[in-house]
Each structure stands twice: as C-alpha cells, then as structure tokens.
Amino acid sequence: MQIGTGTNTYEWQDTWASIPESESARDGWSHHGVTVTDAGQIITYHPGDPTMMVFDPDGTLVRIFPVDLSDAHGITVVKEDGEERLWIADNGRKRLPDIGYDYPGGEVRGQVLKMDLEGNVLASLEKPDLDVYREGMYSPTWVAVNEERHDGNGDIWVADGYGQSYVHRYDKSRNYISSINGEEGETGRFKCPHAIMIDRRSSPAELYVADRANGRVQVYDLEGNYKRVFGSDFLTTPSGFVTHGDQLVIAELRARLTLCGKDDEFVCYLGANEEVCNVEGWPNNKDASGNVVATSLLKTGKFNSPHGLAVDAQGNLFVAEWLIGGRFIRLGKV
C-alpha cells in the first residue's frame, strides 16, 4: 500500500527483507540502527543474535557476520581513502527474553567501534575521562563523522544518549577534544540525545542532536557552539535522522516519521499511529499475567516504534522498529 501524498508518497513494504526464521529472531527485542552503503546494500543488526546482516536492495540476505556487541544501536557508514567503514555505537546492554525482557545485571559495556564491512574491528574510542563517569553509566547511542571526503576535518562525534546525556567530540586520530550537554545555549540540558547527524544541506555544515526526551532538535556548529532549536511544536520523540536532497526525515519513536523542508519546517507525518503508544506494554503488549509479550497490534501502513532510519540514493527509506521480533520496513519512493 502507499502512504503519504504528492511528492512525499511511498510504497509501504514490511516483509521485503529475508530475515531467516529462528527463535532468536522471533523473541529478540530489536533495538538497533540501519545504514546503506554506496552500492545500495542495507546493513543492520539481528533482533536477537550478535550478528550483522547485509541485504541487497530487493531484500535478499547477502551475508551475515558475527560481532562482539550487546547491540548495534547506532550504525554509521563512512568512507576513508575510498574504503567504506562502519562506526557502531553499542549501548552496552540488551533486554533478554529469558529474564522477562529485563536488562541483565552487571556492568554496562558501552563502546564505540570502527569496523570494516566484514566485521573486523579497526579502532575504538575511549570513554572520556570526565567527572560524570566516575559513577555514572556510559551508554553511547550514535556516531556522526565530519568526513574528509565532504571537506570535513574527520572529527568523530558520539552521543551518550542512554548514559549521561552528553555529546562528545574526538579528532580523526581518536583523541578526545570536548563535550556538549545542551547547557551551552538558551535551550537547556539534553535529555537523551539519542541520535546525531552532520547536516550538509547547507553550508557550513551543522551538527543536529535529537534531544529525544525533550521533544526537540538542537543544532550546533561543528566547533560545538549552540545555534538554534526547532521542533518543539511538532515533534514528540526524535530518534534518528536522514536527509535526501533538501528533505530532512526524522524517525520518531512514538509511531511516525516526520518530514521537514530545507529550513527544518514541518511538512507532514508518515504512518502516524501515536495511539498505539498508549497500549500497556508498548512497544510490545502484556498478557493477562502482566508478562511482556510481542505486540499483536502491528498494522500495514502504520508505525509502531521507528528507531533506526536510513535512506538510499533513490530516496527509499529503511526503518528498523523497536519491539520484540522487530519489524524492518522499506518505504519505496514513488
């Protein structure tokens, strides 16, 4: 079926990807990102297994490779010296079905890794030596790179969205430079800076921060200086970004995509379904005994919990939802 209108019309496809049937695919609580390579292959993470999956544009599973991650929460593809690389933000823990979808006890192993497209670890980033981490959890959620191929300086930005709500800056040699936390401007402290993006729709490029729990996007220059805020009047839970041409697409965890124009003005919602978020147990359901179970409320053309978001060269959108068993949706640009 089609959703949207006019130039923002898409073909909804929620069974396009050939994910192998397994107990872990059915029972794993998906909480991952997605990205697209220059060749158009789509890379994402398995709902339950520590495995990356690579799909062709038609949804054929090309290959899988194991990774030592709790979750590939944020997945960013970059190109260095003509070679594509993956930056992975691993938030360091995952809800498990055998303990009622609670988080396991023990230390949270948040980490940020650079890999090749075969899963070989090439580099990592150290957690900043800051007072907030003497006792506070480090749980990174996203990576953005000011790529040299786009005339950037190679800086690497990391969002600690689930930990201390900071965004950290490193140079291309992975040396820590500085941090921002929202207190730099008039808008105020970040509250779950879930995703970040280098926006190159205009010059100079800017850093976008999805300040999710505050329902807004904060914008900085690439030196970490606050510039502006937008979206408080039309966003609820910004969780991820992509751009295509002058268009900005924002994944909102509360069951919709939000489309914005070149100046970040609101254009329309896609697949809006916010009422599902009021169901007990959302993004899943609860049974009569109060146990968390997979949702029975998924509808074609209506989102449940958009989390990971990617776009290909043709403007097709790929949305990984946050729920037991996952749902991996392709919105084909019409």
C-alpha positions as CSV (number, residue, x, y, z in Angstrom):
1,M,0.0,0.0,0.0
2,Q,1.0,3.6,-0.4
3,I,1.4,6.2,2.4
4,G,2.0,10.0,2.1
5,T,0.8,12.4,-0.6
6,G,2.2,14.2,-3.6
7,T,6.0,14.2,-3.8
8,N,6.1,12.6,-0.4
9,T,4.4,9.3,-1.4
10,Y,6.0,6.0,-0.5
11,E,5.2,2.3,-1.1
12,W,5.0,0.5,2.3
13,Q,6.8,-2.8,2.4
14,D,7.2,-4.6,5.7
15,T,8.0,-8.1,4.5
16,W,10.7,-7.1,2.0
17,A,13.8,-8.3,3.9
18,S,14.5,-12.1,4.0
19,I,15.5,-12.4,7.7
20,P,16.0,-16.1,8.5
21,E,13.2,-17.6,10.7
22,S,14.5,-18.6,14.1
23,E,13.6,-18.4,17.8
24,S,16.0,-15.6,18.4
25,A,14.6,-13.6,15.5
26,R,11.1,-14.0,16.9
27,D,12.0,-13.4,20.6
28,G,14.7,-10.8,20.4
29,W,13.8,-7.2,21.3
30,S,15.1,-5.2,18.3
31,H,16.9,-2.0,19.4
32,H,19.3,-1.3,16.5
33,G,20.2,1.0,13.7
34,V,20.5,0.6,9.9
35,T,22.7,2.1,7.2
36,V,23.1,2.0,3.4
37,T,26.4,1.6,1.5
38,D,27.3,3.4,-1.7
39,A,26.5,0.2,-3.6
40,G,22.9,0.3,-2.1
41,Q,23.4,-2.6,0.3
42,I,21.5,-2.3,3.6
43,I,23.3,-3.2,6.8
44,T,21.5,-3.7,10.1
45,Y,21.6,-5.9,13.2
46,H,19.8,-9.1,14.1
47,P,16.9,-8.8,16.6
48,G,18.4,-11.3,18.9
49,D,21.8,-12.5,17.9
50,P,25.1,-10.6,18.0
51,T,25.2,-10.6,14.2
52,M,25.2,-8.0,11.4
53,M,23.0,-8.6,8.4
54,V,23.7,-7.3,4.9
55,F,20.8,-7.1,2.4
56,D,20.6,-6.4,-1.3
57,P,18.1,-3.6,-2.3
58,D,15.5,-6.3,-3.1
59,G,15.7,-7.7,0.5
60,T,17.9,-10.7,-0.3
61,L,20.2,-11.6,2.6
62,V,23.6,-11.4,1.1
63,R,25.7,-12.4,4.1
64,I,26.0,-12.2,7.9
65,F,28.9,-11.7,10.2
66,P,29.3,-12.0,13.9
67,V,30.2,-9.0,16.1
68,D,31.1,-8.7,19.8
69,L,28.4,-6.3,20.6
70,S,25.4,-6.1,23.0
71,D,23.6,-4.2,20.3
72,A,24.4,-2.2,17.2
73,H,22.3,0.6,18.5
74,G,23.7,3.2,16.1
75,I,25.3,2.3,12.7
76,T,27.0,4.9,10.6
77,V,28.8,4.2,7.3
78,V,31.7,6.4,6.3
79,K,34.3,6.4,3.5
80,E,38.0,6.7,4.2
81,D,40.6,6.6,1.4
82,G,38.0,5.1,-0.9
83,E,37.0,2.3,1.6
84,E,33.7,2.1,3.4
85,R,33.8,1.7,7.2
86,L,31.2,1.2,9.9
87,W,31.1,3.2,13.1
88,I,29.0,1.3,15.7
89,A,27.6,2.8,18.9
90,D,26.9,-0.1,21.3
91,N,24.8,1.0,24.2
92,G,26.2,-1.9,26.2
93,R,23.2,-4.0,27.3
94,K,20.2,-5.7,25.8
95,R,16.8,-6.8,27.2
96,L,16.7,-10.6,27.3
97,P,13.6,-12.8,26.9
98,D,14.7,-15.4,29.5
99,I,14.6,-12.8,32.3
100,G,11.3,-11.3,31.3
101,Y,12.8,-8.7,29.0
102,D,14.7,-7.0,31.8
103,Y,18.2,-5.9,31.4
104,P,20.8,-8.3,32.8
105,G,22.7,-7.3,35.9
106,G,26.4,-6.4,35.9
107,E,28.4,-3.7,34.2
108,V,27.1,-1.9,31.2
109,R,29.6,-2.4,28.4
110,G,29.1,0.7,26.4
111,Q,31.5,1.1,23.5
112,V,32.1,2.8,20.2
113,L,33.9,0.7,17.5
114,K,35.1,1.2,13.9
115,M,34.8,-1.9,11.7
116,D,35.3,-2.9,8.1
117,L,32.4,-4.3,6.2
118,E,33.4,-7.8,7.3
119,G,33.2,-7.0,11.0
120,N,36.9,-6.7,11.7
121,V,37.4,-4.2,14.5
122,L,39.8,-1.4,13.2
123,A,39.6,1.1,16.1
124,S,37.7,2.1,19.2
125,L,37.0,5.3,21.1
126,E,37.9,5.7,24.8
127,K,35.2,6.9,27.2
128,P,36.0,10.5,28.1
129,D,37.7,11.0,31.4
130,L,35.0,13.2,32.9
131,D,33.6,13.6,36.4
132,V,30.2,12.5,35.2
133,Y,31.6,9.0,34.5
134,R,33.1,8.5,38.0
135,E,29.8,6.8,39.0
136,G,27.5,7.5,36.0
137,M,26.8,4.9,33.3
138,Y,28.3,5.3,29.8
139,S,25.8,4.1,27.2
140,P,26.5,5.5,23.7
141,T,23.8,5.5,21.1
142,W,25.0,7.2,17.9
143,V,28.1,8.3,16.0
144,A,28.4,11.1,13.4
145,V,31.6,11.8,11.4
146,N,32.7,15.1,9.8
147,E,34.0,13.2,6.8
148,E,37.1,14.5,4.9
149,R,35.5,13.3,1.6
150,H,32.9,16.1,2.2
151,D,35.6,18.6,3.1
152,G,35.3,18.0,6.8
153,N,38.1,17.6,9.3
154,G,37.5,14.0,10.2
155,D,36.1,14.7,13.7
156,I,34.0,12.0,15.3
157,W,31.0,12.9,17.4
158,V,29.5,10.4,19.9
159,A,26.1,10.7,21.6
160,D,25.9,9.2,25.1
161,G,22.1,9.1,24.8
162,Y,21.4,6.5,27.5
163,G,24.1,7.4,29.9
164,Q,24.9,11.0,30.9
165,S,23.2,12.8,28.0
166,Y,26.4,14.3,26.7
167,V,27.7,14.5,23.1
168,H,31.5,14.0,22.8
169,R,33.9,15.2,20.2
170,Y,37.1,13.4,19.1
171,D,39.6,14.3,16.3
172,K,40.3,12.0,13.4
173,S,43.1,10.4,15.4
174,R,40.5,9.5,18.1
175,N,41.8,11.9,20.6
176,Y,39.1,13.4,22.9
177,I,38.5,17.1,22.3
178,S,35.5,18.3,24.2
179,S,31.8,17.7,25.1
180,I,28.5,19.5,24.9
181,N,25.4,18.8,27.0
182,G,22.8,21.4,26.0
183,E,23.8,24.0,28.6
184,E,25.8,25.9,26.0
185,G,22.8,27.8,24.7
186,E,19.4,29.1,25.8
187,T,17.5,25.9,25.2
188,G,18.9,23.8,28.1
189,R,20.3,20.5,29.1
190,F,19.9,17.5,26.7
191,K,17.7,14.7,27.9
192,C,18.5,11.6,25.9
193,P,20.4,12.9,22.9
194,H,19.5,9.7,21.1
195,A,20.9,10.4,17.6
196,I,23.2,12.9,16.0
197,M,23.9,13.8,12.3
198,I,26.2,16.1,10.3
199,D,23.7,18.0,8.1
200,R,25.2,19.1,4.8
201,R,22.1,20.5,3.2
202,S,23.5,24.0,3.5
203,S,27.0,25.5,4.1
204,P,28.6,25.5,6.6
205,A,27.5,22.0,7.8
206,E,25.9,21.7,11.2
207,L,25.5,19.1,14.0
208,Y,22.0,18.0,14.7
209,V,21.1,16.5,18.0
210,A,17.9,14.5,18.5
211,D,17.1,15.7,22.1
212,R,14.5,13.0,22.3
213,A,13.1,13.2,25.8
214,N,12.7,16.9,25.4
215,G,10.9,16.5,22.1
216,R,13.1,18.8,20.1
217,V,16.2,19.0,17.9
218,Q,19.2,21.2,19.0
219,V,21.6,22.5,16.3
220,Y,25.3,23.3,16.8
221,D,28.1,24.3,14.6
222,L,31.0,21.9,14.1
223,E,33.0,23.6,16.9
224,G,30.3,22.7,19.4
225,N,28.7,26.2,19.6
226,Y,25.0,26.3,20.1
227,K,23.0,27.8,17.2
228,R,19.3,27.1,17.5
229,V,16.5,24.7,18.3
230,F,13.5,23.5,16.4
231,G,10.6,21.0,16.5
232,S,9.1,21.6,20.0
233,D,5.8,22.4,18.3
234,F,5.6,19.3,16.0
235,L,8.0,16.6,17.4
236,T,7.5,14.3,20.3
237,T,10.4,11.8,20.3
238,P,13.0,12.5,17.6
239,S,15.2,9.4,17.5
240,G,17.1,9.4,14.1
241,F,17.8,11.5,11.1
242,V,18.4,11.2,7.4
243,T,18.5,13.8,4.6
244,H,17.8,13.3,0.9
245,G,18.2,16.5,-1.2
246,D,16.7,19.3,0.8
247,Q,14.4,17.0,2.8
248,L,15.0,16.0,6.4
249,V,13.3,12.9,7.7
250,I,13.1,12.3,11.4
251,A,12.2,8.9,13.0
252,E,10.0,9.4,16.0
253,L,9.8,6.6,18.5
254,R,6.2,7.4,19.1
255,A,5.0,5.8,15.9
256,R,5.7,8.0,13.0
257,L,8.2,9.6,10.6
258,T,8.3,13.4,10.4
259,L,9.3,15.1,7.2
260,C,10.8,18.6,7.2
261,G,11.9,21.0,4.4
262,K,15.2,22.7,3.8
263,D,14.7,25.2,6.6
264,D,13.5,22.4,9.0
265,E,9.9,23.5,8.7
266,F,7.3,20.8,9.2
267,V,6.0,19.2,6.0
268,C,4.0,16.1,7.0
269,Y,3.9,12.9,9.1
270,L,4.1,9.4,7.6
271,G,2.5,6.4,9.1
272,A,1.3,8.2,12.2
273,N,-0.1,5.9,14.8
274,E,0.5,7.5,18.2
275,E,-2.5,5.9,19.8
276,V,-0.6,2.5,19.8
277,C,1.9,4.1,22.3
278,N,-0.8,4.3,24.9
279,V,-1.3,0.5,25.0
280,E,0.0,-1.2,28.1
281,G,3.4,-2.7,27.4
282,W,4.1,-0.6,24.3
283,P,6.1,-1.1,22.1
284,N,5.0,-4.6,22.9
285,N,1.9,-5.9,24.8
286,K,1.3,-7.6,28.2
287,D,-0.5,-10.8,28.7
288,A,-3.1,-11.5,31.4
289,S,-0.4,-12.2,33.9
290,G,1.4,-8.9,33.2
291,N,4.2,-10.5,31.2
292,V,5.8,-8.6,28.3
293,V,4.9,-10.3,25.0
294,A,5.2,-9.5,21.3
295,T,2.6,-7.0,20.1
296,S,-0.5,-8.1,18.2
297,L,-1.2,-4.6,17.0
298,L,1.1,-4.2,14.0
299,K,-0.7,-2.7,11.0
300,T,0.4,-2.2,7.5
301,G,0.9,1.5,6.8
302,K,1.1,2.4,10.5
303,F,4.2,2.6,12.5
304,N,4.7,1.1,16.0
305,S,8.1,2.4,17.1
306,P,10.6,3.7,14.5
307,H,14.1,3.6,15.8
308,G,16.8,3.1,13.2
309,L,16.5,5.0,9.9
310,A,18.5,5.1,6.6
311,V,18.0,6.3,3.1
312,D,19.4,5.2,-0.2
313,A,20.4,7.2,-3.2
314,Q,17.0,6.9,-4.7
315,G,15.2,8.3,-1.6
316,N,13.9,5.0,-0.4
317,L,13.7,4.8,3.4
318,F,14.5,1.9,5.6
319,V,13.1,1.8,9.2
320,A,14.0,-0.6,11.9
321,E,11.4,-0.6,14.7
322,W,11.9,-1.1,18.5
323,L,9.9,-4.2,19.6
324,I,10.0,-7.9,20.2
325,G,10.7,-9.7,16.9
326,G,11.4,-6.4,15.2
327,R,9.9,-5.0,12.1
328,F,12.1,-3.8,9.2
329,I,10.1,-1.6,6.8
330,R,11.1,-0.3,3.4
331,L,9.3,2.8,2.2
332,G,9.9,2.8,-1.6
333,K,9.9,6.3,-3.0
334,V,7.1,6.7,-5.6
